[in-house]
Amino acid sequence: MKKFLAYKEALETYIQNVMSERSGAIYEPVKYIMTLGGKRMRPALTLGTAEAFGTSSKKSMHIAAAIELFHNFTLLHDDIMDEASLRRGQETVHIKWNRDQAILSGDIMFALSYEVISSKPSAQSTEILRLFTKTAQEVCIGQQMDMDFEKRNSVKAEEYIEMIRLKTSVLLGAATAMGALVANLDEEKVKAMYSYGEQMGLAFQIQDDLLDTFSEHAEMGKIRGGDILQNKKTLLYIYALEAATDEQRKTILDHYEVKGGDEEKLADIRGIFRETAALDRVREVQEHYLGEAKKHLQSVGMSQEWEQEFLSMLSFQTERIS
């Protein structure tokens, strides 16, 4: 991922310059969340796709920055809805300030992302804005589905996959496709690059679910087991319920009656996820989406050097959990 990582400094500088032009209380939380770090994977996909097809990354830097601003807007509002206290190891905005301030600052991040993406008109601007708007709507629909699932005991695997596709994957697909649009690729190649990002995004979200549930690493910067404590109906939950004994099913449903809980709840649910082979099944699903992403990538005919770089982004998703 050497090429992708090399974009980070220029991207951070660009975002800092955008934020330096803004002042006032509404922007302070925005500046705060934008300095908390993060992988900057989505903007790197935009910049890398453009450059892989012969277009300077400078021509897509404003698009990459807008995507990162929009992504962090979704994180800010996600944290409010999930009542999360930590983001990347630091206090979330609604904890450090307050809920109302977090909502307002998130709103202005959304508006700012549109200002930035529109700041350098080009022949592809209309198509890029259309995709950006469609993606923004889909992310919100996915978040609504996620919230709705919390109120249900039964969620189908295909419903969950569609939810994470909308909530997470479409933004990665759009980020990659926008780089392809800047490079003026034909429609089939733009679609293939979108599918690469989308399928990788599914694998990425599944990995995030696995890490949330099973990781022992404090550097994740989140509350360990937050999905379980928030009663999230992840693929682990769905597959565990399908394979559970009557006793295991009762344990799961009893624990998911009320949000929150303690180490006993976490230990019981993690144990059932392993005992029912739900963890193994989820890993298999993740491998499927990684394979699909690889197929779409290899169909576009980029250079071997760049193809290896994009494949390295996929391998980043395959870290295993003991």
N, C-alpha and C positions, 0 to 999 in steps of 0.2 A: 504493500500500500504506500510505497515511498512517494509516488507522484501525487496521490491524493493528500497525503499528510503535508506535502510542500505548499499546498494552497492555503493552509490555515493562517499563516501570518498575514498574508495579503488580505484575506477575508476579514480577519479581526480588525485590521487597520481601517478597512472600508467601513465596517459597521461602527467603529469608534468615531470615525469622521461624521457619519450620519447622525449619531447620537450627540456629538459635540455641538451640533447646530441647534439642539433643543434644550430648553431649560424650563424649570417649574416643577412643582410637586408631582404632577401626573407622570413626568418622565423619570423620576428618581427610581421607582421600582423597575422600570424598563431597563435602565442602565444597570441596575443591580443584577437582574436575571441574565442579562446578556454578558455579564462578566463571570458567571458561575462556571464557565467552561462547557464541556460537552464535546462529543466526537466531531460535530460539524459534518456528519456524513452526507446529509441531503445536499447542502451546497457544493460539497466536493464532487458529488455525482454530476451536478450540472456543469461545473467547470471542467471536469475530466472528460465528459462526453463531448463537449464543444471542442476541446483541444485534441481529443483522439481523432476527430474528423477534420483537423486542419484549421480550426478557428481559434484565435487567441483567447485565452481564458478571460482577458480583460473585457472582452465584448459581452461576456455573460456574468460579470461580477455583480452587477446590480440585481440580476435575477437571482443569483445565489444568495445574496444578502437578504432579499425579500423573502425567499423561502425559509431562511433561518429565522427571520423575525416572525413569520407566520407560525413556524413550528414552535417557537418559544411562547408565543401567545397561547397556543393550544395547551402547552404544559402549565402555564400560569393558571388558566381556567380549569384544567384537569385537577390541579392541586386543590383548588377551592372545592370542587365537587366531591373529590375523594377525601377531603379533610386531612390532607397530607401535611405533615409538619416539616419534612425534609425534602430538599431537592438538591442532588449532587453534593450531599453532605452539609448543606447550609439550610438555614431557615427558609421556608417558602414565603412568598411575598405576602400572603394574607396573614401569616403569623408575625412577620417582621413589621408590617404596617397594620392593615386591617382588611376585612373582607371587601368593604366598599371601595377602598383604594385599589385593591387588587383587581376588582372587576373593571374599574375605570381605566387602569393602566393597561389591562389586557385589551380593552376596546381600542385604545389608541395605538397599540401595537398592530392590531388588525388593519387599522386605517393606514398606518405608516408603511406596512408591507405593500399596500397598493400604491402608495406614493413612490416608493423606491422602485418597484417593478415597472412603473410607468415613466421613470425619469429619463430613459434613453430610447426614444421611439426608433423603430426599425421596421423593415418590411414584414417581419414576423410578429410584431407587437400584438396585433389583433388576435392571432391564434394563440399566442402565449397567454394573454389576458383571459381569453375564453377558457383555456385549460386551467389556469390558476383559480378562476372563479368557480368552475365546476368542481375542482378539487376541494376548495374551501367548503362548499356546500356538502360534499360527500363526507368530509371529516366530521362536520357537525352532526350529520345523520348517524354516522358510526358511533359518535359519543352518546347520542340519544339511545341507540340500541343497547350500548353497554349499560347505561343507567336502567333501562327497562329490564334487562336480564337480571339485575340485582333483586327484582321483585318476584322473580319466577324461580320455582324449584327445578323446572325442566327446561333445558335449552338444548336444541339439536346441534350436532357438530357442524353441520353446514350453515346453521344460523351464526354460530360463533365465528366461523371462517369468514363469512360475509361481513360481520361486524368489524373484525380486525383488518379486513381488506379496506373497508371504508375509513376506519379510524386512523389506521397507521400506513397501510401499504400504498394507497393511492398517492400520497404525498411523495414517497420515494419514486413511484412510477412517473409522476409529473416532473419531479426534479430532473430525472434522467431524460425524459422526453423534451423538456425545455432546452436542455443542452443540445439535443439533436436538432431542434427547430432552429436554434441560433446558427448551427452549422449548416443549415439549409439541406438537411437530408430529405430523401423522398419519404412519402407517407408510410410505406411498408417498414422502412428502417426506424422511423420515429415510433411506430407501433411496437416494433420488436424491442427497442430500448425501454419503452414504457413497461412492457411486460417483464423485462429483466428486473427493473426496479420494483415493480409490483410483487412479483414472485419472491424476490429477495426480502421485501418488506414483510410478507407473511412469515417467512422463516425467522426474520428478525424479531417480530412480535412474539412468536412462539418461544424463542430463546429468552426474551425478556420475562415471559411468564415463568419459565423454568428457573431462571436466576432469582426472580422474586420469591419463589417458593423454596428453593433448595440451597441457594448460595449462602455460604458462611462468611463471605467477605464483607467487612464493614465499609470498604471503600465504595461499595455500590451507591452509598449516599442516600439510601432509602430505609424505611422501616422494614426489617426483614419479615417476610411473610405477609406483607401488606394486602396482597390479593385475597388471601384466606381471611384475614381480619375484616376486610371489606365485603366478604361474601361474593367475590367475583366468580362468575360462571365460566372459568377458563376451560380449555380443552382437557386439562388434567381432571377437573371436576366432572366434566361430561363423561369421559371415558371411565372414570372411577365409579360413577353411579351405574353405568351400563354393566360393569363387571362385578359390582359389589354383592356380597352376601346380604341377607336381610339385616343382620346385625351391623355390618359395615354401613349399609345404607341408612339405617336409623342413626348411627353415630354422625354421619355426614350431615343429614338433615337437621338433627338436633343442634349441632354446632352452628349451622347456617341460619338458624331461626333469628338470631340477633347479631347485629354488627359488633365488631370488636372481639374481645376474648383475651386469652392468656396463652402461656407456653403449652398448656395441656391441649388446647384446641389446635395449635400449630403442630404439635407432635402427633396427635391422633390423625389429623388430615394428611400430613406428609406420609405417615406410615401407610395409610390406606392407598394413597396415590402409588406407592411402591408395590404394595401387596397385590393390588388388582392389575398390575402391569400397565397402568395408565401412563406412567412415565415412559416406559419403553414404546408404547404406541405413539405418544406425542413426538418422540424423537424420530420415529419412522416418518411421520407426517412432515416434520421439518426437513428431513432428507429429500422427500419428494419435491418440495417447493424449491429447494436449492438446486435440484436437478433440472427442474423446469426453467429456472432463471438462467442456468448455464446454457441450455439449448437455445433460448432466445438470444443470448449474447453472441453465441457462436454463429448465428444466422446472419449477422449484420456485416461480417467481413472486415472488421477493424484490424489494424496491424497486430502482429503476435505480441509485441511489447505491451501494447495497450490492452489487449485481450487478457494477458496475464495479470495486469493491474486490476482489471474488473473482476477477474476470478479470485484475486486475493481479497477483494471486498466480500465475496461469498464465503471464503474460508474463515473470515473473521467471525462468521455466524456459527461456526461448528464447534466451538468450545464445549467440552463435555463436562457433566456434573457428576461427581462421585456419589 
